[in-house]
Each structure stands twice: as structure tokens, then as C-alpha cells.
């Protein structure tokens, strides 16, 4: 509890300090554009290595073996799309939010409305995962086992998150993410080293023990080959398609995530935007290699039964591994200390990510919907910031309610749904806007709404929501869509809707496209726009 509360106090101190530095809209939305490429790279790592990365992936690998590693690979490869197609161009073209890029060459009100709605929906999906992870983690640390007790922990995390965003803004959130990235890498590296040391740094011995302890009793070796989670005999072809759908969502989703896109606006130059993504890739890539050891280490040293007893979706595998390996090497006190350390780091992880998500969605509501749609560009900076803080309260409350409903779901899986929604609605609009000369307002609105609605409808009528043991509504069954992840269908629908909307509209502004092309590639004109 002492370690735990120390982390919370330290992050609250950072937030209080940042609140005194936040005076303008640029400070609140973009941290005054004062962060270096290295600092922003650490913050990107802190923003991206969420509860899904640390708790969810380790849990899926521990329970499903080889199939769980797809999440690590997908989350990492996705950054190449962000680096090559989005990072520098977004930094040069926009101001505070994703909608700034889309609205530049199109009718601003309908485009900003669509982008604002999409940002809020994607952020709430992602927030949902963090809240579920928080409930499982704090429940483990405090010995809370009842759903009602975990629900109250979710409320507490949500309240802290709202405090970070309302008072700290982007500056406070970024520093919390930097601190958290360093702590998470250190904690994960420590547990990984202890696990490997226990097996004499012999990876083969670790994998063999994991298969023997947690693999299927009839054939433990199946734990190390594909097909334990996706493509099983019971799933048939649908399982294999679900695997492809998940991979598509993971690889394409990052470049459409609002809380990642706004990170590119916190640096002073396009060179720093590129540099921050390269640093982010290095940090994230190293971390995902560590998740492989953490997952198989939990399978070997904790065992599937004990992991499921702690949390049926496997979200507590990493903290339980820390306790087990610490106890084995250092005794009971060592096990307790290591559990507290990893638990506190994971909690800092959740707080940093939910702060970034809430900031992205509240910024989009105030800057895009309130200032440009409701007020038609006549809102003052002070009004925008006040509305952003109020909307952070509302979005936080919604996330808390949905997080309580979704208890029992694996957090990596919930994040994969957020990636699918982002890849279906946001990514087609962004790529078309940056690279297609003919693209127009009708195309942007069609791409965002078409991808967003199709992804949401397919999720609602999938086994995620009804018709299964791990579904949100276990007693109902209205799942006519057989796949758990909608990406394989909803992503092409988003691109198709954007194409059809564009060619069916006569609107076309060649000069605006030429201007954004020059700006996105060179940065000329972007600084002036930012200052205004």
C-alpha cells in the first residue's frame, strides 16, 4: 500500500506542477509544443504501452500460448504504418486534433463533427480496457474479489484520471507518461531477468516448463504451436478469419488512434516528430519482446489454474508472476515487494494511458465540436479549455460505467476492438485526405461514419456482446456475426464508403490539396497556422 500510494502521490505532484504551467490552449492541448523528440518518444511509449500491453498480452500468452504473441507483433508492426504514412505529415498539417488535417481542405463543420464523434467513440472503447485492467489489478493488490469491490476500484481510478486531465492538461499527462514509461521498462526488465535467471537463461527450458504446466493436458506441446485460441476445430474457418481480422485491426489501427495522433503536435518540428516515433518504436519493440518472457514465465511458474483463479481473462498474470518469482528467489517479503512494485507500475500505466485518452477525446469535443461546430469558430481559448475540462468529467463518467459492465473481459482483446474501430473510421479519412487529390467533404464524412458504424454494428452483434461465457451479456444471444473482431469487414467498408462518397460528390478544390501537400511534406505554412 505504501509503494502504491507513493506512485499516486508522485503523479499527482507532477499534475499539480503542470497545472501551474498551463496557461493557454496550446499548453493544454499540446504541452506548449515544448517537448523534444526523445521526451515525446518516451511519452509515446508510455501512452502506447497500456494495461493491454502489460496485463492483457502477458495474460493471453499465459493462457493461449503461441496465439497470444500475435498481439505483441501486431501492436509493434503497426508503428511502421504510423512512422511512414502519418507522423510527419500530421505534425506539419494540423494544429491540435485529427480533425484539423481533415477540415483544412474541406467544409469544416460536417468533417469536424464526424471526426469528433469518431474520436470520442474510439477513446471510450480504449478507456474501457484500461478500466477493466484497473479493477483486476487493484482487486489483486488489495485482496478484493467481489464484482462490487472491483467496481469501486474502477470508480477510484476514473476519479484520479479526471483529476490528471482537468488540472494537468497535455503537459502534466506527458510527464506522467514519461515517468511511467521508464518505470514500466525497468519493472518489466527486472521480472524478465529474474524469470530467465531461474531457468539458467535457457529459453527452451522456459518454454518447455510453460507447456508442461499450462498446456492442454492431452497434448501439452500444442501450447507452443498456433491454434490454441484461433482456428480451433470448434471454430473452424471462422477462427482462422478472426485471426486475420485481428491482425488487420492491430496493424492498421495505431495510425488512426486519436490519443496517439495528438502526440505528434507536442513537438516543435517535423524532425522531432520523426525522431519521437523512432524512439517510441525502440522502446515499444523492446517491451513487446519482454511480454513474451512475462507471458510464458507466468504459464511456467504460476500455472493456468492459478492465473484464471486470480482473473478469468488472465489480466493478473504479470503481477502474479512477479509475486511467484520474487517469493521463489527472495522469500515471502521479496515476493510481496515485487508484487507491490509491479502492481504500482501497472497502476501508473493505467493512469497515464487513461489520462491521454481522456485528453484526446475532451480536446476533440472542445476544439472540434464546441469551438468550430457549435460556436462556428468564435469561441475564445479560455472557453475552449473550460469546455475541455467539463467534457473530461463526462467522458470519464461514461468510461467508469462501461468499465464496470465489462469486468471479466481480457483487456488486450478490448483494445483490439478499439483498434478495429479506429482503423475502420479514422484511418481511411486520414490517408485519403493526405494522399488523394480528388478527396472531398462527402468522402471524409462517408469514410468516418461508414467505417465507424459498420465496426460498431458488427461488434454489437458479435460473440463479444452476447452468446458466450466471456460476453458482456451472458444470458442473451443475438450474435449473428461470427467473428470477435470486425476489422476484416469494417476496414474495407470504411475505405469503400470514402471512395463512393467522393466520386458521387462534385466538390473538388485543387488549390487546397496542393497547399496541404506542400505543407505536409515540407512544414511550410504550418508554424504560422499553429500560432494563430
HUGIJO-V353133 format. One record per backbone hydrogen bond with DSSP energy under -1.0 kcal/mol. CO is the residue of the C=O (numbers start at 1). NH is the residue of the N-H. Records with the same first field share a line. If there is no record, write none. Layout:
CO->NH  NH
//
This chain:
1->5
2->6
3->7
4->8
5->9
6->10
7->11
8->12
9->13
10->14
11->15
12->16
13->17
14->18
15->19
18->21
24->28
25->29
26->30  32
27->31
28->170
30->33
31->34
36->40
37->41
38->42
39->43
40->44
41->45
42->46
43->47
44->48
45->49
48->50
50->54
51->55  56
52->57
55->59
56->60
57->61
58->62
59->63
60->64
61->65
64->67
65->68
66->69
67->70
68->71
69->73
70->74
71->75
72->76
73->77
74->78
76->79
77->80
78->82
79->83
80->84
81->85
82->86  87
86->90
87->91
88->92
89->93
90->94
98->101  102
99->103
107->111
108->112
109->113
110->114
111->115
112->116
113->117
114->118
115->119
116->120
117->121
118->122
119->123
120->124
121->125
122->126
123->127
124->128
125->129
126->130
127->131
128->132
129->133
130->134
131->135
132->136
133->137
134->138
135->139
136->140
137->141
138->142
139->144
146->150
147->151
148->152
149->153
150->154
151->155
152->156
153->157
154->158
155->159
156->160
157->161
158->162
159->163
160->164
161->165
162->166
163->167
164->168
165->169
168->172
169->173
170->174
171->175
172->176
173->177
174->178
175->179
176->180
177->181
178->182
179->183
180->184
181->185
182->186
183->187
184->188
185->189
186->190
187->191
188->192
189->193
190->194
191->195
192->196
193->197
194->198
195->199
196->201
197->200
199->202
202->206
203->207
204->208
205->209
206->210
207->211
208->212
209->213
210->214
211->215
219->222
220->223
221->224
222->225
223->66
232->236
236->240
237->241
238->242
239->243
240->244
241->245
242->246
243->247
244->248
245->249
246->250
247->251
248->252
249->253
253->256
254->257
257->261
258->262
261->264
262->265
263->266
266->35
269->273
270->274
271->275
272->276
273->277
274->278
275->279
276->280
277->281
278->282
279->283
280->284
281->285
282->286
283->287
284->288
285->289
286->290
287->291
290->294
291->295
292->296
293->297
294->298
295->299
296->300
297->301
298->302  303
303->307
304->308
305->309
306->310
307->311
311->314
314->317
316->320
317->321
318->322
319->323
320->324
321->325
322->326
323->327
324->328
325->329
326->330
327->331
331->335
332->336
333->337
334->338
335->339
336->340
337->341
338->342
339->343
340->344
341->345
342->346
343->347
344->348
345->349
346->350
347->351
348->352
349->353
350->354
351->355
352->356
353->357
354->358
355->359
356->360
357->361
358->362
359->363
360->364
361->365
362->366
363->367
364->368  369
365->370
366->371
369->374
370->375
371->377
375->378
380->384
381->385
382->386
383->387
384->388
385->389
386->390
387->391
388->392
389->393
390->394
391->395
392->396
393->397
394->398
395->399
396->400
397->401
398->402
399->403
400->404
401->405
402->406
406->409
410->414
411->415
412->416
413->417
414->418
415->419
416->420
417->421
418->422
419->423
420->424
421->425
422->426  427
426->430
427->431
428->432
429->433
430->434
431->435
432->436
440->444
441->445
442->446
443->447
444->448
445->449
446->450
447->451
448->452
449->453
450->454
451->455
452->456
453->457
454->458
455->459
456->460
457->461
459->462
461->481
462->465  466
464->472
465->473
476->467
478->480
486->489  490
487->491
489->493
490->494
491->495
492->496
493->497
494->498
495->499
496->500
497->501
498->502
499->503
500->504
502->505
509->513
510->514
511->515
512->516
513->517
514->518
515->519
516->520
517->521
518->522
519->523
523->526
525->529
526->530
527->531
528->532
//
